[in-house]
Each structure stands twice: as C-alpha cells, then as structure tokens.
Amino acid sequence: MCHVAAQYGQTAFLYHVALRWDADVDAPDGDGRTPLHWAAYKGFSDTIRLLLVMDARWVLADREGCTPLHWAAIRGNAEACTLLLQARKLVGAWRRPGCAWANAHSLVTEAFGCST
C-alpha cells in the first residue's frame, strides 16, 4: 500500500498508513523498489520528505542496482535529487534524542512548516 501511495504522491495517505498500521516504509516491491524509490522516480518532493522523516533508507538499491537518487537523476527530477543528496543533513536535523512515533506528528508538521 505504501508503494502505491508513493507512486501517486499521496503523502497524507502514506502518513496515515504508516502511523495507523505501522507500515514498513522500506519494504521492497517485486523489483526491490521501496516507496522512496517510487517517490524519487515520480518526483514527489513532499512524499520524499515524509519518507525521510520516517527514516526511510535512501541508500537501498533495487534489483537493478539503482538507489532512489539514481531514479530521480534518470528522470531529471532536480528537486528530488537535491532532497536525497541532503538526506543525511535533513534527517539529522529532524531526528532528536528520545523521539518516537508518538512525536511523529509534531516532527512532520515542523518539517513541512505547518502549524497545528
């Protein structure tokens, strides 16, 4: 379900599924692609940000040996490439000691610049 949400840029639905049913955001599909691969391929920046906040592993390669960054570059998605290149910095800034899923909503609203 996370793969489909990422393929269509359904960021809010992906967030809901991950929180409600504790979905694995790094689960590969039949080709070894994770939701982050799909979001990068399609260029859905908000979905990429959410997946990074949820600790999606941006270094995982699919069966072809491509990471999400490879797919973003192949498709010419400059913003997705930038986000993935800065992933270590972004994730480090959002991760805080003692942070658990109980705090996920505040982290996501902070990351997206939303107010609650």
N, CA, C and O atoms as CSV, one atom per row, in Angstrom:
chain,resi,resn,atom,element,x,y,z
A,1,MET,N,N,0.813,-1.191,0.000
A,1,MET,CA,C,0.000,0.000,0.000
A,1,MET,C,C,0.865,1.267,0.000
A,1,MET,O,O,0.516,2.259,-0.640
A,2,CYS,N,N,1.991,1.228,0.718
A,2,CYS,CA,C,2.883,2.392,0.755
A,2,CYS,C,C,3.458,2.692,-0.627
A,2,CYS,O,O,3.668,3.851,-0.984
A,3,HIS,N,N,3.714,1.627,-1.408
A,3,HIS,CA,C,4.272,1.822,-2.739
A,3,HIS,C,C,3.307,2.583,-3.633
A,3,HIS,O,O,3.707,3.494,-4.358
A,4,VAL,N,N,2.050,2.210,-3.580
A,4,VAL,CA,C,1.036,2.863,-4.410
A,4,VAL,C,C,0.878,4.323,-3.982
A,4,VAL,O,O,0.799,5.217,-4.825
A,5,ALA,N,N,0.834,4.557,-2.682
A,5,ALA,CA,C,0.715,5.931,-2.183
A,5,ALA,C,C,1.894,6.770,-2.658
A,5,ALA,O,O,1.707,7.916,-3.066
A,6,ALA,N,N,3.098,6.222,-2.614
A,6,ALA,CA,C,4.288,6.954,-3.054
A,6,ALA,C,C,4.265,7.183,-4.565
A,6,ALA,O,O,4.677,8.245,-5.033
A,7,GLN,N,N,3.791,6.205,-5.329
A,7,GLN,CA,C,3.732,6.337,-6.791
A,7,GLN,C,C,2.802,7.456,-7.237
A,7,GLN,O,O,3.008,8.067,-8.285
A,8,TYR,N,N,1.784,7.718,-6.440
A,8,TYR,CA,C,0.800,8.735,-6.815
A,8,TYR,C,C,0.902,10.007,-5.972
A,8,TYR,O,O,0.036,10.878,-6.050
A,9,GLY,N,N,1.956,10.110,-5.170
A,9,GLY,CA,C,2.174,11.324,-4.391
A,9,GLY,C,C,1.142,11.548,-3.307
A,9,GLY,O,O,0.881,12.691,-2.932
A,10,GLN,N,N,0.553,10.486,-2.798
A,10,GLN,CA,C,-0.474,10.573,-1.760
A,10,GLN,C,C,0.193,10.618,-0.385
A,10,GLN,O,O,0.126,9.662,0.387
A,11,THR,N,N,0.831,11.741,-0.101
A,11,THR,CA,C,1.641,11.902,1.103
A,11,THR,C,C,0.809,11.756,2.376
A,11,THR,O,O,1.230,11.069,3.307
A,12,ALA,N,N,-0.343,12.380,2.434
A,12,ALA,CA,C,-1.183,12.302,3.633
A,12,ALA,C,C,-1.637,10.871,3.888
A,12,ALA,O,O,-1.649,10.418,5.033
A,13,PHE,N,N,-2.010,10.161,2.834
A,13,PHE,CA,C,-2.432,8.769,2.985
A,13,PHE,C,C,-1.270,7.905,3.461
A,13,PHE,O,O,-1.442,7.054,4.334
A,14,LEU,N,N,-0.108,8.121,2.899
A,14,LEU,CA,C,1.091,7.382,3.309
A,14,LEU,C,C,1.386,7.618,4.789
A,14,LEU,O,O,1.700,6.683,5.526
A,15,TYR,N,N,1.284,8.858,5.208
A,15,TYR,CA,C,1.495,9.208,6.614
A,15,TYR,C,C,0.498,8.471,7.507
A,15,TYR,O,O,0.865,7.917,8.543
A,16,HIS,N,N,-0.758,8.474,7.093
A,16,HIS,CA,C,-1.808,7.801,7.866
A,16,HIS,C,C,-1.538,6.296,7.967
A,16,HIS,O,O,-1.616,5.726,9.056
A,17,VAL,N,N,-1.224,5.658,6.850
A,17,VAL,CA,C,-0.972,4.214,6.835
A,17,VAL,C,C,0.229,3.865,7.710
A,17,VAL,O,O,0.201,2.884,8.453
A,18,ALA,N,N,1.271,4.666,7.617
A,18,ALA,CA,C,2.476,4.390,8.399
A,18,ALA,C,C,2.211,4.517,9.898
A,18,ALA,O,O,2.710,3.716,10.689
A,19,LEU,N,N,1.437,5.510,10.283
A,19,LEU,CA,C,1.135,5.691,11.703
A,19,LEU,C,C,0.108,4.686,12.212
A,19,LEU,O,O,0.278,4.094,13.278
A,20,ARG,N,N,-0.943,4.503,11.448
A,20,ARG,CA,C,-2.064,3.670,11.900
A,20,ARG,C,C,-1.713,2.182,11.932
A,20,ARG,O,O,-2.039,1.481,12.889
A,21,TRP,N,N,-1.045,1.707,10.875
A,21,TRP,CA,C,-0.761,0.283,10.762
A,21,TRP,C,C,0.726,-0.049,10.838
A,21,TRP,O,O,1.138,-1.170,10.541
A,22,ASP,N,N,1.519,0.931,11.236
A,22,ASP,CA,C,2.955,0.723,11.400
A,22,ASP,C,C,3.574,0.080,10.164
A,22,ASP,O,O,4.348,-0.872,10.266
A,23,ALA,N,N,3.224,0.610,9.003
A,23,ALA,CA,C,3.720,0.068,7.734
A,23,ALA,C,C,5.223,0.275,7.614
A,23,ALA,O,O,5.754,1.301,8.039
A,24,ASP,N,N,5.892,-0.695,7.040
A,24,ASP,CA,C,7.336,-0.632,6.824
A,24,ASP,C,C,7.614,0.220,5.588
A,24,ASP,O,O,7.305,-0.190,4.469
A,25,VAL,N,N,8.190,1.395,5.782
A,25,VAL,CA,C,8.437,2.306,4.664
A,25,VAL,C,C,9.631,1.865,3.817
A,25,VAL,O,O,9.896,2.462,2.773
A,26,ASP,N,N,10.347,0.841,4.245
A,26,ASP,CA,C,11.466,0.308,3.465
A,26,ASP,C,C,11.150,-1.047,2.839
A,26,ASP,O,O,12.043,-1.693,2.291
A,27,ALA,N,N,9.908,-1.484,2.909
A,27,ALA,CA,C,9.537,-2.774,2.323
A,27,ALA,C,C,9.677,-2.704,0.803
A,27,ALA,O,O,9.115,-1.810,0.169
A,28,PRO,N,N,10.418,-3.636,0.221
A,28,PRO,CA,C,10.583,-3.615,-1.236
A,28,PRO,C,C,9.410,-4.271,-1.960
A,28,PRO,O,O,8.746,-5.156,-1.420
A,29,ASP,N,N,9.169,-3.822,-3.187
A,29,ASP,CA,C,8.171,-4.484,-4.022
A,29,ASP,C,C,8.869,-5.628,-4.779
A,29,ASP,O,O,9.997,-5.986,-4.439
A,30,GLY,N,N,8.231,-6.187,-5.770
A,30,GLY,CA,C,8.783,-7.308,-6.517
A,30,GLY,C,C,10.080,-7.002,-7.237
A,30,GLY,O,O,10.857,-7.910,-7.529
A,31,ASP,N,N,10.322,-5.738,-7.526
A,31,ASP,CA,C,11.553,-5.324,-8.202
A,31,ASP,C,C,12.585,-4.766,-7.236
A,31,ASP,O,O,13.617,-4.237,-7.649
A,32,GLY,N,N,12.296,-4.891,-5.943
A,32,GLY,CA,C,13.235,-4.403,-4.940
A,32,GLY,C,C,13.150,-2.912,-4.683
A,32,GLY,O,O,14.015,-2.340,-4.019
A,33,ARG,N,N,12.101,-2.273,-5.213
A,33,ARG,CA,C,11.956,-0.824,-5.045
A,33,ARG,C,C,11.105,-0.519,-3.808
A,33,ARG,O,O,10.076,-1.148,-3.562
A,34,THR,N,N,11.566,0.452,-3.056
A,34,THR,CA,C,10.854,0.894,-1.861
A,34,THR,C,C,9.948,2.077,-2.227
A,34,THR,O,O,10.050,2.612,-3.331
A,35,PRO,N,N,9.072,2.485,-1.316
A,35,PRO,CA,C,8.287,3.684,-1.585
A,35,PRO,C,C,9.161,4.899,-1.909
A,35,PRO,O,O,8.763,5.744,-2.712
A,36,LEU,N,N,10.343,4.998,-1.298
A,36,LEU,CA,C,11.234,6.122,-1.596
A,36,LEU,C,C,11.730,6.062,-3.041
A,36,LEU,O,O,11.872,7.103,-3.682
A,37,HIS,N,N,11.994,4.873,-3.561
A,37,HIS,CA,C,12.357,4.740,-4.975
A,37,HIS,C,C,11.262,5.339,-5.853
A,37,HIS,O,O,11.537,6.103,-6.779
A,38,TRP,N,N,10.013,4.978,-5.545
A,38,TRP,CA,C,8.893,5.445,-6.364
A,38,TRP,C,C,8.675,6.952,-6.246
A,38,TRP,O,O,8.437,7.626,-7.248
A,39,ALA,N,N,8.754,7.475,-5.038
A,39,ALA,CA,C,8.573,8.919,-4.861
A,39,ALA,C,C,9.674,9.682,-5.598
A,39,ALA,O,O,9.406,10.715,-6.211
A,40,ALA,N,N,10.909,9.179,-5.544
A,40,ALA,CA,C,12.019,9.824,-6.242
A,40,ALA,C,C,11.836,9.741,-7.756
A,40,ALA,O,O,12.068,10.718,-8.468
A,41,TYR,N,N,11.424,8.581,-8.242
A,41,TYR,CA,C,11.197,8.377,-9.667
A,41,TYR,C,C,10.128,9.326,-10.202
A,41,TYR,O,O,10.269,9.898,-11.283
A,42,LYS,N,N,9.064,9.481,-9.430
A,42,LYS,CA,C,7.961,10.343,-9.854
A,42,LYS,C,C,8.189,11.822,-9.513
A,42,LYS,O,O,7.494,12.691,-10.038
A,43,GLY,N,N,9.155,12.108,-8.641
A,43,GLY,CA,C,9.464,13.494,-8.300
A,43,GLY,C,C,8.540,14.118,-7.270
A,43,GLY,O,O,8.364,15.336,-7.267
A,44,PHE,N,N,7.948,13.322,-6.401
A,44,PHE,CA,C,7.046,13.843,-5.377
A,44,PHE,C,C,7.854,14.265,-4.146
A,44,PHE,O,O,8.127,13.454,-3.262
A,45,SER,N,N,8.223,15.518,-4.106
A,45,SER,CA,C,9.116,16.046,-3.071
A,45,SER,C,C,8.538,15.930,-1.664
A,45,SER,O,O,9.254,15.560,-0.734
A,46,ASP,N,N,7.261,16.239,-1.497
A,46,ASP,CA,C,6.652,16.135,-0.163
A,46,ASP,C,C,6.664,14.687,0.328
A,46,ASP,O,O,6.892,14.426,1.509
A,47,THR,N,N,6.421,13.763,-0.574
A,47,THR,CA,C,6.440,12.348,-0.206
A,47,THR,C,C,7.858,11.930,0.177
A,47,THR,O,O,8.049,11.179,1.133
A,48,ILE,N,N,8.836,12.407,-0.555
A,48,ILE,CA,C,10.238,12.120,-0.231
A,48,ILE,C,C,10.571,12.656,1.158
A,48,ILE,O,O,11.179,11.955,1.967
A,49,ARG,N,N,10.175,13.891,1.433
A,49,ARG,CA,C,10.436,14.480,2.756
A,49,ARG,C,C,9.812,13.638,3.869
A,49,ARG,O,O,10.456,13.360,4.880
A,50,LEU,N,N,8.568,13.240,3.676
A,50,LEU,CA,C,7.892,12.436,4.684
A,50,LEU,C,C,8.622,11.118,4.902
A,50,LEU,O,O,8.859,10.725,6.044
A,51,LEU,N,N,8.978,10.437,3.834
A,51,LEU,CA,C,9.672,9.159,3.955
A,51,LEU,C,C,11.013,9.321,4.672
A,51,LEU,O,O,11.405,8.461,5.460
A,52,LEU,N,N,11.703,10.407,4.403
A,52,LEU,CA,C,12.971,10.655,5.094
A,52,LEU,C,C,12.746,10.912,6.581
A,52,LEU,O,O,13.524,10.456,7.419
A,53,VAL,N,N,11.688,11.638,6.904
A,53,VAL,CA,C,11.357,11.880,8.307
A,53,VAL,C,C,11.037,10.557,8.998
A,53,VAL,O,O,11.328,10.381,10.182
A,54,MET,N,N,10.437,9.629,8.256
A,54,MET,CA,C,10.085,8.329,8.814
A,54,MET,C,C,11.261,7.347,8.717
A,54,MET,O,O,11.073,6.135,8.827
A,55,ASP,N,N,12.451,7.869,8.516
A,55,ASP,CA,C,13.688,7.082,8.486
A,55,ASP,C,C,13.780,6.081,7.346
A,55,ASP,O,O,14.392,5.024,7.495
A,56,ALA,N,N,13.176,6.406,6.211
A,56,ALA,CA,C,13.355,5.551,5.036
A,56,ALA,C,C,14.829,5.568,4.649
A,56,ALA,O,O,15.484,6.609,4.696
A,57,ARG,N,N,15.330,4.420,4.271
A,57,ARG,CA,C,16.752,4.294,3.934
A,57,ARG,C,C,16.966,4.673,2.474
A,57,ARG,O,O,16.560,3.943,1.570
A,58,TRP,N,N,17.600,5.807,2.250
A,58,TRP,CA,C,17.800,6.331,0.902
A,58,TRP,C,C,18.945,5.642,0.172
A,58,TRP,O,O,19.163,5.911,-1.009
A,59,VAL,N,N,19.673,4.770,0.835
A,59,VAL,CA,C,20.817,4.093,0.215
A,59,VAL,C,C,20.463,2.700,-0.318
A,59,VAL,O,O,21.320,2.043,-0.909
A,60,LEU,N,N,19.242,2.241,-0.128
A,60,LEU,CA,C,18.856,0.909,-0.596
A,60,LEU,C,C,18.800,0.869,-2.118
A,60,LEU,O,O,18.244,1.764,-2.754
A,61,ALA,N,N,19.378,-0.176,-2.690
A,61,ALA,CA,C,19.349,-0.357,-4.143
A,61,ALA,C,C,18.284,-1.388,-4.506
A,61,ALA,O,O,18.025,-2.322,-3.747
A,62,ASP,N,N,17.674,-1.206,-5.670
A,62,ASP,CA,C,16.694,-2.171,-6.161
A,62,ASP,C,C,17.416,-3.308,-6.886
A,62,ASP,O,O,18.644,-3.383,-6.847
A,63,ARG,N,N,16.681,-4.177,-7.534
A,63,ARG,CA,C,17.293,-5.327,-8.216
A,63,ARG,C,C,18.190,-4.925,-9.386
A,63,ARG,O,O,19.057,-5.696,-9.797
A,64,GLU,N,N,17.987,-3.741,-9.912
A,64,GLU,CA,C,18.839,-3.244,-10.993
A,64,GLU,C,C,20.078,-2.538,-10.456
A,64,GLU,O,O,20.940,-2.113,-11.224
A,65,GLY,N,N,20.162,-2.417,-9.130
A,65,GLY,CA,C,21.294,-1.744,-8.510
A,65,GLY,C,C,21.118,-0.244,-8.377
A,65,GLY,O,O,22.075,0.467,-8.072
A,66,CYS,N,N,19.902,0.247,-8.605
A,66,CYS,CA,C,19.631,1.684,-8.543
A,66,CYS,C,C,19.059,2.084,-7.186
A,66,CYS,O,O,18.185,1.410,-6.640
A,67,THR,N,N,19.564,3.185,-6.658
A,67,THR,CA,C,19.037,3.773,-5.434
A,67,THR,C,C,17.961,4.793,-5.817
A,67,THR,O,O,17.804,5.102,-6.999
A,68,PRO,N,N,17.223,5.318,-4.844
A,68,PRO,CA,C,16.262,6.380,-5.165
A,68,PRO,C,C,16.932,7.566,-5.873
A,68,PRO,O,O,16.334,8.169,-6.764
A,69,LEU,N,N,18.164,7.903,-5.484
A,69,LEU,CA,C,18.874,9.008,-6.145
A,69,LEU,C,C,19.107,8.701,-7.620
A,69,LEU,O,O,18.961,9.587,-8.463
A,70,HIS,N,N,19.465,7.471,-7.943
A,70,HIS,CA,C,19.638,7.100,-9.351
A,70,HIS,C,C,18.356,7.360,-10.137
A,70,HIS,O,O,18.388,7.967,-11.207
A,71,TRP,N,N,17.224,6.896,-9.596
A,71,TRP,CA,C,15.961,7.059,-10.309
A,71,TRP,C,C,15.563,8.527,-10.450
A,71,TRP,O,O,15.044,8.934,-11.489
A,72,ALA,N,N,15.803,9.310,-9.421
A,72,ALA,CA,C,15.492,10.745,-9.513
A,72,ALA,C,C,16.334,11.397,-10.608
A,72,ALA,O,O,15.834,12.216,-11.378
A,73,ALA,N,N,17.611,11.030,-10.673
A,73,ALA,CA,C,18.505,11.602,-11.683
A,73,ALA,C,C,18.124,11.139,-13.088
A,73,ALA,O,O,18.119,11.934,-14.028
A,74,ILE,N,N,17.805,9.854,-13.228
A,74,ILE,CA,C,17.407,9.313,-14.531
A,74,ILE,C,C,16.192,10.044,-15.071
A,74,ILE,O,O,16.099,10.316,-16.268
A,75,ARG,N,N,15.263,10.360,-14.185
A,75,ARG,CA,C,14.033,11.052,-14.589
A,75,ARG,C,C,14.177,12.573,-14.662
A,75,ARG,O,O,13.258,13.267,-15.097
A,76,GLY,N,N,15.335,13.088,-14.235
A,76,GLY,CA,C,15.559,14.527,-14.291
A,76,GLY,C,C,14.810,15.305,-13.226
A,76,GLY,O,O,14.492,16.478,-13.422
A,77,ASN,N,N,14.527,14.668,-12.107
A,77,ASN,CA,C,13.817,15.327,-11.005
A,77,ASN,C,C,14.827,16.027,-10.099
A,77,ASN,O,O,15.316,15.450,-9.128
A,78,ALA,N,N,15.127,17.273,-10.435
A,78,ALA,CA,C,16.178,18.019,-9.738
A,78,ALA,C,C,15.882,18.204,-8.248
A,78,ALA,O,O,16.771,18.030,-7.415
A,79,GLU,N,N,14.659,18.549,-7.914
A,79,GLU,CA,C,14.341,18.764,-6.503
A,79,GLU,C,C,14.471,17.459,-5.712
A,79,GLU,O,O,14.965,17.457,-4.585
A,80,ALA,N,N,14.028,16.363,-6.306
A,80,ALA,CA,C,14.160,15.063,-5.648
A,80,ALA,C,C,15.635,14.726,-5.453
A,80,ALA,O,O,16.014,14.223,-4.396
A,81,CYS,N,N,16.467,14.994,-6.448
A,81,CYS,CA,C,17.908,14.757,-6.326
A,81,CYS,C,C,18.489,15.579,-5.186
A,81,CYS,O,O,19.268,15.070,-4.379
A,82,THR,N,N,18.114,16.837,-5.121
A,82,THR,CA,C,18.619,17.710,-4.067
A,82,THR,C,C,18.219,17.193,-2.691
A,82,THR,O,O,19.044,17.143,-1.779
A,83,LEU,N,N,16.961,16.813,-2.542
A,83,LEU,CA,C,16.498,16.279,-1.252
A,83,LEU,C,C,17.273,15.027,-0.853
A,83,LEU,O,O,17.667,14.879,0.304
A,84,LEU,N,N,17.486,14.144,-1.794
A,84,LEU,CA,C,18.180,12.896,-1.485
A,84,LEU,C,C,19.658,13.127,-1.198
A,84,LEU,O,O,20.245,12.447,-0.356
A,85,LEU,N,N,20.258,14.084,-1.899
A,85,LEU,CA,C,21.660,14.409,-1.629
A,85,LEU,C,C,21.837,15.036,-0.256
A,85,LEU,O,O,22.878,14.875,0.380
A,86,GLN,N,N,20.823,15.746,0.192
A,86,GLN,CA,C,20.875,16.389,1.501
A,86,GLN,C,C,20.219,15.540,2.592
A,86,GLN,O,O,20.035,16.008,3.715
A,87,ALA,N,N,19.870,14.302,2.266
A,87,ALA,CA,C,19.109,13.464,3.195
A,87,ALA,C,C,19.783,13.328,4.547
A,87,ALA,O,O,19.112,13.423,5.575
A,88,ARG,N,N,21.066,13.111,4.577
A,88,ARG,CA,C,21.752,12.944,5.860
A,88,ARG,C,C,21.585,14.186,6.721
A,88,ARG,O,O,21.322,14.090,7.920
A,89,LYS,N,N,21.738,15.337,6.114
A,89,LYS,CA,C,21.593,16.595,6.852
A,89,LYS,C,C,20.151,16.784,7.316
A,89,LYS,O,O,19.907,17.149,8.466
A,90,LEU,N,N,19.191,16.535,6.415
A,90,LEU,CA,C,17.787,16.724,6.748
A,90,LEU,C,C,17.336,15.774,7.840
A,90,LEU,O,O,16.694,16.194,8.803
A,91,VAL,N,N,17.661,14.505,7.702
A,91,VAL,CA,C,17.228,13.526,8.691
A,91,VAL,C,C,17.881,13.810,10.029
A,91,VAL,O,O,17.232,13.686,11.068
A,92,GLY,N,N,19.147,14.188,10.027
A,92,GLY,CA,C,19.835,14.514,11.272
A,92,GLY,C,C,19.196,15.692,11.978
A,92,GLY,O,O,19.155,15.731,13.208
A,93,ALA,N,N,18.698,16.652,11.215
A,93,ALA,CA,C,18.070,17.828,11.815
A,93,ALA,C,C,16.716,17.477,12.425
A,93,ALA,O,O,16.328,18.061,13.437
A,94,TRP,N,N,15.989,16.529,11.823
A,94,TRP,CA,C,14.661,16.186,12.321
A,94,TRP,C,C,14.704,15.156,13.436
A,94,TRP,O,O,13.790,15.091,14.258
A,95,ARG,N,N,15.756,14.353,13.472
A,95,ARG,CA,C,15.836,13.301,14.496
A,95,ARG,C,C,16.321,13.929,15.791
A,95,ARG,O,O,17.297,14.679,15.799
A,96,ARG,N,N,15.654,13.628,16.858
A,96,ARG,CA,C,16.029,14.156,18.165
A,96,ARG,C,C,16.132,13.014,19.154
A,96,ARG,O,O,15.445,12.003,19.003
A,97,PRO,N,N,16.981,13.157,20.167
A,97,PRO,CA,C,17.069,12.099,21.181
A,97,PRO,C,C,15.702,11.856,21.826
A,97,PRO,O,O,14.972,12.797,22.138
A,98,GLY,N,N,15.378,10.597,22.014
A,98,GLY,CA,C,14.120,10.235,22.662
A,98,GLY,C,C,12.901,10.343,21.770
A,98,GLY,O,O,11.776,10.187,22.245
A,99,CYS,N,N,13.100,10.605,20.493
A,99,CYS,CA,C,11.970,10.755,19.582
A,99,CYS,C,C,11.382,9.389,19.243
A,99,CYS,O,O,12.112,8.455,18.913
A,100,ALA,N,N,10.087,9.284,19.326
A,100,ALA,CA,C,9.390,8.053,18.967
A,100,ALA,C,C,8.207,8.429,18.090
A,100,ALA,O,O,7.961,9.609,17.843
A,101,TRP,N,N,7.468,7.417,17.615
A,101,TRP,CA,C,6.319,7.693,16.764
A,101,TRP,C,C,5.293,8.571,17.456
A,101,TRP,O,O,4.493,9.224,16.787
A,102,ALA,N,N,5.298,8.601,18.762
A,102,ALA,CA,C,4.359,9.466,19.482
A,102,ALA,C,C,4.595,10.926,19.122
A,102,ALA,O,O,3.668,11.735,19.170
A,103,ASN,N,N,5.823,11.266,18.764
A,103,ASN,CA,C,6.162,12.644,18.406
A,103,ASN,C,C,6.160,12.871,16.896
A,103,ASN,O,O,6.496,13.964,16.440
A,104,ALA,N,N,5.790,11.865,16.119
A,104,ALA,CA,C,5.902,11.956,14.663
A,104,ALA,C,C,5.095,13.114,14.084
A,104,ALA,O,O,5.569,13.810,13.186
A,105,HIS,N,N,3.885,13.325,14.588
A,105,HIS,CA,C,3.056,14.386,14.030
A,105,HIS,C,C,3.741,15.749,14.164
A,105,HIS,O,O,3.755,16.529,13.212
A,106,SER,N,N,4.302,16.038,15.326
A,106,SER,CA,C,4.964,17.331,15.505
A,106,SER,C,C,6.200,17.441,14.631
A,106,SER,O,O,6.503,18.524,14.129
A,107,LEU,N,N,6.924,16.339,14.439
A,107,LEU,CA,C,8.092,16.373,13.560
A,107,LEU,C,C,7.699,16.645,12.116
A,107,LEU,O,O,8.357,17.422,11.424
A,108,VAL,N,N,6.632,16.007,11.663
A,108,VAL,CA,C,6.191,16.198,10.283
A,108,VAL,C,C,5.680,17.613,10.067
A,108,VAL,O,O,6.003,18.235,9.055
A,109,THR,N,N,4.884,18.136,11.001
A,109,THR,CA,C,4.375,19.491,10.817
A,109,THR,C,C,5.522,20.504,10.867
A,109,THR,O,O,5.486,21.511,10.160
A,110,GLU,N,N,6.525,20.250,11.686
A,110,GLU,CA,C,7.694,21.129,11.725
A,110,GLU,C,C,8.479,21.035,10.415
A,110,GLU,O,O,8.903,22.053,9.868
A,111,ALA,N,N,8.669,19.831,9.919
A,111,ALA,CA,C,9.432,19.622,8.683
A,111,ALA,C,C,8.773,20.292,7.498
A,111,ALA,O,O,9.458,20.813,6.618
A,112,PHE,N,N,7.433,20.285,7.462
A,112,PHE,CA,C,6.713,20.875,6.342
A,112,PHE,C,C,6.345,22.332,6.581
A,112,PHE,O,O,5.731,22.967,5.724
A,113,GLY,N,N,6.716,22.865,7.742
A,113,GLY,CA,C,6.428,24.257,8.047
A,113,GLY,C,C,4.956,24.515,8.308
A,113,GLY,O,O,4.468,25.618,8.062
A,114,CYS,N,N,4.243,23.515,8.800
A,114,CYS,CA,C,2.813,23.650,9.090
A,114,CYS,C,C,2.608,24.012,10.547
A,114,CYS,O,O,3.477,23.778,11.388
A,115,SER,N,N,1.475,24.572,10.832
A,115,SER,CA,C,1.133,24.813,12.226
A,115,SER,C,C,0.009,23.866,12.604
A,115,SER,O,O,-0.818,23.502,11.768
A,116,THR,N,N,-0.017,23.468,13.874
A,116,THR,CA,C,-1.053,22.534,14.313
A,116,THR,C,C,-2.147,23.254,15.038
A,116,THR,O,O,-3.109,22.629,15.483
